[in-house]
């Protein structure tokens, strides 16, 4: 079949970019030159095309990344050799502890997911790229402004640019057409709210022929909705948890309760976060909000078995129309300890070029750029995307970043761990939020005590 041939031809190139942090013209240019200003009377900043970045210098660049040697060859060496012909690119594997790498030979670049930037900021490793952006005339207007804003938010209280984005992971609502057809229910509409889909799920959740069918899942983790509502975990000044005192957190908890309060939406044996299995393996879940799965291995296997997928826009909150979840994806961060910061920066900028982004887009990695020419190449040549409403991917924008602190990851773990006890009725909302506040504040106090 066509999709099998496509998979065979794309098998090697798909290795180019790992799922959680996706990211050549023949000429080299040791320094990107700012373009001439057409009007000498204006003082607008000069910019250089990202495609022009490269270097003839001889050097070795170490990139810390969690991919195989084969993938590293595809993703870095093959992509960069024309623009950086005399640079040796070496993998610094994530299987080695970061502290050990830093003590031996520090990496020059970190292939880093946005949500993992705290790993670098906690150790003060991520270089502020703003001076280099100015020095080389990099045009940040090429990027979706919400993405740049979100990246800057990880620089707590500094608003620094800590990496150059090269991929985003867009979220959509996936739905199983067969289940909608089976029960005679109309497919979900674009721009639906969470409440719209909760009502729709009431027509789908049921037990039939001994099979428990579910209508809607809330998603893999609490941080999807938390980011969508731009909810902070901790007050950076008082160190107090903000879960119990922030109205939006109550909205989040209530939305979970409403989703799983629909009879049949959380049948016996279900677990918080198991929506993926129910959607793709048992095929008993009708609607699953998640990162777009067109290139996902499990989805490819399901498609081979005849699975009929539909996608539409990620569900929104009524008072936040058009606002999807927060930013997921990745980019390249320059190590403060690198002795080749300028060269490493050029590599990072080149990864954001239209040239590279078009190649990645065809493979299904969504660009952080606003360029229509790049965006229109998404899933080009992929028969599994045929018939899907790809406009859904760009139908919502990334939510505004919440005010971040150094304790957010552990605070998220606390919230996520207790969610099932809440929406299954083992604890009420007030008791749940009070307990979460207490656990977060104890965690923060313990962390602060360890750093004294």
C-alpha positions as CSV (number, residue, x, y, z in Angstrom):
1,X,0.0,0.0,0.0
2,X,1.0,3.6,-0.5
3,X,1.7,4.4,3.2
4,X,4.0,1.3,3.4
5,X,6.1,2.6,0.5
6,X,6.2,6.1,2.1
7,X,7.3,4.6,5.4
8,X,10.0,2.7,3.7
9,X,11.4,5.7,1.9
10,X,11.1,7.9,5.0
11,X,12.6,5.4,7.3
12,X,16.1,6.8,7.1
13,X,15.2,10.5,7.0
14,X,12.8,10.3,9.9
15,X,15.8,9.6,12.1
16,X,16.8,13.2,11.4
17,X,14.9,14.6,14.3
18,X,13.8,13.0,17.6
19,X,10.2,13.4,18.6
20,X,10.7,15.5,21.7
21,X,13.1,18.1,20.3
22,X,12.9,18.4,16.6
23,X,14.8,20.7,14.8
24,X,22.1,23.1,2.8
25,X,23.1,25.4,0.5
26,X,26.5,24.6,-1.0
27,X,28.3,27.9,-0.1
28,X,29.9,28.6,3.3
29,X,30.1,31.9,5.0
30,X,32.4,32.4,8.0
31,X,30.3,35.4,9.2
32,X,26.7,36.2,8.3
33,X,26.7,39.7,6.9
34,X,23.9,42.1,7.7
35,X,21.9,43.2,4.7
36,X,22.4,46.8,3.4
37,X,19.9,49.3,4.6
38,X,17.8,50.5,1.7
39,X,17.1,53.8,3.3
40,X,20.2,55.5,4.8
41,X,18.0,57.9,6.8
42,X,16.6,55.0,8.8
43,X,18.3,53.3,11.8
44,X,16.4,50.0,11.8
45,X,18.5,47.1,12.9
46,X,20.2,45.2,10.1
47,X,19.4,41.5,9.7
48,X,21.1,38.5,8.2
49,X,19.3,35.5,6.6
50,X,19.5,32.4,8.7
51,X,20.3,30.4,5.5
52,X,23.6,32.3,5.1
53,X,25.0,31.2,8.5
54,X,28.0,28.9,8.3
55,X,31.7,28.8,8.9
56,X,34.9,27.6,7.2
57,X,36.8,27.4,10.5
58,X,38.2,24.1,11.7
59,X,36.8,23.0,15.0
60,X,35.0,20.4,17.0
61,X,31.5,21.1,18.3
62,X,30.1,18.8,21.0
63,X,26.3,18.5,21.1
64,X,24.6,17.0,24.1
65,X,21.6,15.0,22.8
66,X,19.7,11.8,23.6
67,X,19.7,10.1,20.3
68,X,21.5,7.1,18.7
69,X,24.7,7.4,16.7
70,X,22.8,6.8,13.5
71,X,20.3,9.5,14.3
72,X,23.1,11.9,15.2
73,X,24.7,11.2,11.8
74,X,21.4,12.0,10.1
75,X,20.4,15.0,12.2
76,X,23.6,16.8,12.6
77,X,26.6,15.7,10.5
78,X,24.6,15.2,7.3
79,X,22.7,18.4,7.6
80,X,25.6,20.6,8.6
81,X,28.5,19.4,6.5
82,X,27.9,21.8,3.6
83,X,27.6,24.9,5.8
84,X,30.3,23.8,8.3
85,X,32.7,21.7,6.1
86,X,35.6,21.8,8.5
87,X,33.7,21.3,11.8
88,X,33.6,17.9,13.4
89,X,30.3,17.3,15.2
90,X,30.5,15.0,18.1
91,X,27.7,13.6,20.2
92,X,27.8,14.1,24.0
93,X,25.3,11.5,25.1
94,X,22.7,12.1,27.7
95,X,23.4,8.7,29.2
96,X,26.5,10.3,30.8
97,X,25.6,12.6,33.8
98,X,25.7,16.2,32.8
99,X,28.0,17.1,35.8
100,X,30.5,14.4,34.6
101,X,30.5,15.9,31.1
102,X,31.0,19.4,32.5
103,X,34.0,18.2,34.5
104,X,35.6,16.5,31.5
105,X,34.8,18.1,28.2
106,X,31.8,20.5,28.4
107,X,29.3,20.3,25.5
108,X,29.1,23.4,23.2
109,X,25.4,22.9,22.5
110,X,22.4,21.4,24.2
111,X,19.6,19.9,22.1
112,X,17.0,20.8,24.7
113,X,13.3,20.6,25.0
114,X,11.6,23.8,26.2
115,X,10.1,22.2,29.2
116,X,13.5,20.8,30.2
117,X,15.3,24.1,30.1
118,X,15.2,24.2,33.9
119,X,17.9,21.5,33.9
120,X,20.2,24.1,32.4
121,X,19.0,27.2,34.3
122,X,19.4,25.5,37.6
123,X,23.1,25.1,36.8
124,X,23.4,28.5,35.1
125,X,24.6,26.9,31.9
126,X,22.4,28.4,29.2
127,X,24.0,31.4,27.6
128,X,22.0,34.6,27.1
129,X,21.9,34.7,23.3
130,X,20.6,38.3,23.0
131,X,24.1,39.8,22.5
132,X,24.9,37.3,19.7
133,X,21.5,38.0,18.1
134,X,22.4,41.6,18.0
135,X,26.0,41.0,16.9
136,X,25.0,38.8,13.9
137,X,21.7,40.6,13.0
138,X,19.4,37.6,13.6
139,X,15.8,38.4,12.8
140,X,13.7,37.0,15.7
141,X,10.5,38.2,13.9
142,X,10.8,35.1,11.8
143,X,9.6,33.1,14.8
144,X,6.1,32.9,16.2
145,X,6.2,35.7,18.9
146,X,4.5,33.5,21.4
147,X,7.2,30.9,21.1
148,X,10.0,33.5,21.7
149,X,8.0,34.9,24.6
150,X,7.7,31.5,26.2
151,X,11.4,30.6,25.8
152,X,12.3,33.9,27.5
153,X,10.0,33.0,30.4
154,X,12.4,30.2,31.4
155,X,15.0,32.9,32.2
156,X,13.4,33.6,35.6
157,X,13.1,37.4,36.1
158,X,15.6,38.1,33.3
159,X,13.7,37.7,30.1
160,X,16.8,36.3,28.3
161,X,16.7,34.3,25.1
162,X,18.2,30.9,26.2
163,X,17.9,28.9,23.0
164,X,17.1,29.1,19.3
165,X,13.9,27.2,18.6
166,X,13.8,24.7,15.8
167,X,10.6,22.7,16.4
168,X,7.3,22.9,18.2
169,X,5.0,20.0,19.1
170,X,1.4,21.1,18.2
171,X,-1.5,19.8,20.1
172,X,-4.8,18.8,18.4
173,X,-7.9,16.9,19.2
174,X,-7.7,13.4,17.7
175,X,-10.9,11.5,17.1
176,X,-11.7,7.9,16.0
177,X,-14.1,8.3,13.1
178,X,-15.2,4.7,13.4
179,X,-16.6,5.2,16.9
180,X,-18.5,8.4,15.9
181,X,-19.9,6.5,12.9
182,X,-20.7,3.4,15.0
183,X,-22.8,5.5,17.4
184,X,-24.2,7.9,14.8
185,X,-22.6,11.0,16.4
186,X,-21.4,14.0,14.4
187,X,-17.6,14.6,14.4
188,X,-16.3,17.2,16.8
189,X,-16.2,20.8,15.4
190,X,-13.3,23.1,15.1
191,X,-12.9,25.6,17.9
192,X,-14.8,23.5,20.3
193,X,-14.5,24.2,24.0
194,X,-13.8,21.7,26.7
195,X,-17.4,22.0,27.8
196,X,-18.6,21.4,24.2
197,X,-16.6,18.2,24.1
198,X,-17.8,17.1,27.5
199,X,-21.4,17.3,26.3
200,X,-20.4,15.5,23.1
201,X,-18.7,12.7,25.1
202,X,-22.1,12.0,26.8
203,X,-23.3,10.6,23.5
204,X,-20.3,8.3,23.1
205,X,-19.4,7.0,26.5
206,X,-21.3,3.7,27.1
207,X,-20.9,0.0,27.6
208,X,-21.9,-2.0,24.6
209,X,-21.4,-5.7,24.0
210,X,-19.3,-5.9,27.1
211,X,-17.0,-3.2,25.8
212,X,-16.5,0.0,27.8
213,X,-16.4,2.9,25.3
214,X,-15.1,6.3,26.5
215,X,-15.9,9.7,25.0
216,X,-13.2,12.1,26.1
217,X,-9.8,12.0,27.8
218,X,-8.3,15.0,29.6
219,X,-4.8,14.3,28.1
220,X,-1.6,12.7,29.2
221,X,-0.6,15.1,32.0
222,X,-2.0,18.0,34.1
223,X,0.6,20.4,32.6
224,X,-1.3,20.5,29.3
225,X,-4.2,22.3,30.9
226,X,-2.0,24.1,33.4
227,X,0.0,25.7,30.6
228,X,-3.2,26.4,28.6
229,X,-4.5,28.4,31.6
230,X,-1.1,30.0,32.2
231,X,-1.2,28.9,35.9
232,X,1.8,29.5,38.1
233,X,2.7,26.9,40.8
234,X,4.7,29.0,43.3
235,X,5.0,32.7,44.2
236,X,8.7,33.5,43.6
237,X,8.7,36.2,46.4
238,X,6.9,34.4,49.2
239,X,7.7,30.8,48.2
240,X,4.0,30.0,48.8
241,X,2.0,27.6,46.6
242,X,-0.5,29.4,44.4
243,X,-2.6,26.3,43.6
244,X,-5.2,26.9,46.3
245,X,-5.4,30.7,45.9
246,X,-5.5,31.0,42.1
247,X,-9.0,30.8,40.6
248,X,-7.7,29.2,37.4
249,X,-6.5,26.2,39.3
250,X,-10.1,25.6,40.5
251,X,-11.2,25.8,36.8
252,X,-8.6,23.1,35.9
253,X,-9.7,20.8,38.7
254,X,-13.3,21.3,37.9
255,X,-12.7,20.6,34.2
256,X,-11.1,17.3,35.1
257,X,-14.0,16.4,37.4
258,X,-16.5,17.3,34.6
259,X,-14.6,15.1,32.0
260,X,-14.3,12.1,34.2
261,X,-17.7,12.7,35.8
262,X,-19.4,11.7,32.5
263,X,-20.6,8.1,33.1
264,X,-18.3,5.7,31.3
265,X,-15.5,8.2,30.7
266,X,-13.4,6.5,33.4
267,X,-14.4,2.9,33.4
268,X,-13.2,0.2,35.8
269,X,-9.5,-0.5,35.2
270,X,-8.8,3.0,33.7
271,X,-5.8,5.1,34.9
272,X,-5.0,8.7,34.8
273,X,-2.8,9.2,31.7
274,X,-3.8,6.0,29.9
275,X,-5.7,7.8,27.1
276,X,-3.1,7.0,24.5
277,X,-3.5,3.2,25.0
278,X,-7.3,3.5,24.9
279,X,-7.2,5.5,21.7
280,X,-4.6,3.6,19.7
281,X,-4.5,0.1,21.1
282,X,-7.9,-0.9,22.4
283,X,-9.6,1.7,20.3
284,X,-12.2,2.3,22.9
285,X,-11.6,6.1,23.3
286,X,-13.4,8.4,20.9
287,X,-11.5,11.7,21.5
288,X,-7.9,12.2,22.6
289,X,-6.2,15.7,22.9
290,X,-2.5,15.2,22.3
291,X,0.5,16.1,20.3
292,X,-0.3,15.5,16.6
293,X,0.4,11.8,16.0
294,X,0.6,11.5,12.2
295,X,4.3,10.4,12.3
296,X,3.9,8.5,15.6
297,X,5.0,4.8,15.3
298,X,2.0,3.5,17.2
299,X,-0.3,5.5,15.0
300,X,1.4,4.2,11.8
301,X,0.8,0.7,13.1
302,X,-2.8,1.5,13.9
303,X,-3.3,2.9,10.4
304,X,-2.0,-0.3,8.9
305,X,-4.8,-2.0,10.7
306,X,-7.4,0.3,9.2
307,X,-7.7,2.9,12.0
308,X,-9.5,6.0,10.7
309,X,-8.2,9.2,12.3
310,X,-9.7,12.6,12.3
311,X,-8.2,15.8,13.8
312,X,-9.5,19.2,14.7
313,X,-8.4,22.1,16.9
314,X,-7.3,21.5,20.4
315,X,-10.2,22.1,22.9
316,X,-10.2,25.6,24.4
317,X,-11.6,27.3,27.4
318,X,-14.6,29.5,26.7
319,X,-12.9,32.7,28.1
320,X,-9.7,31.9,26.2
321,X,-10.8,31.4,22.6
322,X,-8.1,30.4,20.2
323,X,-5.6,29.6,22.9
324,X,-4.2,26.1,22.9
325,X,-1.8,24.5,25.4
326,X,1.6,25.9,26.2
327,X,4.8,25.4,24.3
328,X,6.4,22.0,23.8
329,X,9.2,21.2,21.4
330,X,12.8,22.1,21.4
331,X,15.8,24.1,20.2
332,X,19.6,24.5,20.6
333,X,21.1,26.2,23.7
334,X,24.7,27.4,23.8
335,X,26.7,26.4,26.9
336,X,28.2,29.2,28.9
337,X,31.2,27.0,29.4
338,X,31.9,26.6,25.7
339,X,35.0,28.2,24.3
340,X,33.4,28.4,20.9
341,X,30.2,30.3,21.6
342,X,30.0,32.2,18.4
343,X,30.4,29.1,16.3
344,X,27.9,27.2,18.3
345,X,25.5,30.0,17.9
346,X,25.9,30.0,14.1
347,X,25.0,26.3,14.1
348,X,21.9,27.0,16.2
349,X,20.8,29.8,13.9
350,X,21.3,27.7,10.8
351,X,18.9,25.1,12.2
352,X,16.2,27.7,12.2
353,X,16.8,28.5,8.5
354,X,14.0,28.1,6.0
355,X,16.2,25.6,4.2
356,X,16.4,23.2,7.2
357,X,12.8,24.0,8.4
358,X,11.3,23.0,5.1
359,X,13.0,19.6,5.2
360,X,11.8,19.0,8.7
361,X,8.3,20.2,8.0
362,X,7.9,17.6,5.2
363,X,8.7,14.9,7.8
364,X,6.0,16.2,10.1
365,X,8.0,18.4,12.5
366,X,6.1,21.6,12.9
367,X,8.1,24.8,12.4
368,X,8.4,27.6,15.0
369,X,8.6,30.0,12.0
370,X,5.7,32.1,10.8
371,X,6.7,31.6,7.1
372,X,3.7,30.4,5.0
373,X,6.2,28.8,2.6
374,X,7.6,26.7,5.3
375,X,4.3,25.9,7.0
376,X,2.7,24.7,3.8
377,X,5.2,21.9,3.4
378,X,4.0,20.2,6.6
379,X,3.5,16.4,6.0
380,X,4.2,16.9,2.3
381,X,4.2,13.6,0.5
382,X,2.8,11.7,3.6
383,X,-0.3,9.7,2.6
384,X,-1.3,9.2,6.2
385,X,-2.0,13.0,6.4
386,X,-4.3,12.8,3.3
387,X,-7.8,14.0,4.2
388,X,-6.8,15.4,7.6
389,X,-7.6,19.0,8.4
390,X,-4.0,20.3,8.8
391,X,-5.3,23.8,9.5
392,X,-6.2,22.5,12.9
393,X,-2.5,22.4,13.8
394,X,-2.3,26.2,13.3
395,X,-5.8,26.8,14.6
396,X,-4.7,27.7,18.1
397,X,-1.8,29.7,19.4
398,X,0.5,28.9,22.3
399,X,-0.8,30.1,25.6
400,X,1.0,33.0,27.4
401,X,3.7,31.7,29.7
402,X,3.1,31.6,33.4
403,X,5.5,33.1,35.9
404,X,8.1,30.5,36.4
405,X,10.2,29.5,39.3
406,X,13.0,27.0,40.0
407,X,10.5,24.7,41.7
408,X,7.9,24.2,38.9
409,X,8.9,20.7,37.8
410,X,8.6,19.2,41.2
411,X,5.4,21.2,41.9
412,X,3.9,19.8,38.7
413,X,4.8,16.2,39.8
414,X,2.9,16.8,43.1
415,X,-0.2,18.1,41.3
416,X,-0.2,15.4,38.7
417,X,0.3,12.6,41.2
418,X,-2.8,13.4,43.2
419,X,-5.2,14.2,40.3
420,X,-6.8,10.7,40.0
421,X,-7.7,10.7,43.7
422,X,-9.6,14.0,43.1
423,X,-11.6,13.3,40.0
424,X,-12.6,9.8,41.2
425,X,-14.1,11.4,44.3
426,X,-11.7,10.1,46.9
427,X,-11.0,13.7,48.0
428,X,-13.0,16.9,47.5
429,X,-11.7,19.9,45.7
430,X,-10.9,22.0,48.8
431,X,-9.1,19.2,50.6
432,X,-7.2,18.3,47.4
433,X,-6.0,21.9,46.8
434,X,-5.1,22.3,50.5
435,X,-3.0,19.1,50.5
436,X,-1.3,20.1,47.2
437,X,-0.4,23.5,48.7
438,X,1.1,21.9,51.8
439,X,3.2,19.4,49.8
440,X,4.5,22.1,47.4
441,X,5.4,24.4,50.3
442,X,7.2,21.6,52.1
443,X,9.1,20.7,48.9
444,X,10.1,24.4,48.4
445,X,11.3,24.7,52.0
446,X,13.3,21.5,51.7
447,X,14.9,22.7,48.4
448,X,15.8,26.0,49.9
449,X,17.3,24.4,53.0
450,X,19.5,22.2,50.8
451,X,21.0,25.2,49.0
452,X,22.0,27.1,52.1
